């Protein structure tokens, strides 16, 4: 991620819409504003739209969450797992209370139970070839209806623009006309930073969610080592 470019985009949004001052920093691969960890998945449009479906009656009776997230070799598997566990808590509207996981090299498969008895399966891996774009999929299975942030039976995200030229086939997935030219990851971190600067009350919520997700991810790795499910308290 290019933090200079991200802060330039953040300043553009601040000047256009108004928000308190602040800048993005990166520590151990995660973005922060001040001491607050950013939770871009909680403002990412496809995740937010899924959550709306569970709240407006489109989907009723959430039963199971099925997630998968794949990243190139060298990515932090525990960080990927923590992100997906936070998405589970966010979409499932409850804390993670019990986990069981099996790891195999750079891959982890976890079964998770939320405090409201919603179950979740999470598959994460850092095994893609270096340089390949990461991708994920989130599916909600309900008593009435199924929701997914990818086209049914599709695992790789679609490119919104394809250009065939001297360099061969090139794909572009710009999803934000105000932050044009940034990567998908950069866009949602900037949007998360802007949301935080506009609504400082998010700081307490995100700090708590970040800590809970990290704790749940660590519990998954502990469950693999102990070959036993782990309960989370607090």
Secondary structure, DSSP 8 states (H G I E B T S, - for coil): --HHHHHHHHHHHHHHH------EEEETTEEEETTEE--GGGT-HHHHHHHHHHHSSSSEEEEEEEEEEEEETTS-HHHHHHHHHHHHHHHHTS-EEEEEEEEETTEEEEEEEETTS-EEEEEEEEEE-TTS--EEEEEEEEEE-EEESS-TT--S---SEEEEETTEEEEE----GGGTT--HHHHHHHHHHHHHHH-TTHHHHHHHHHHHHHHHHHHHHHHHHHTS-EE---
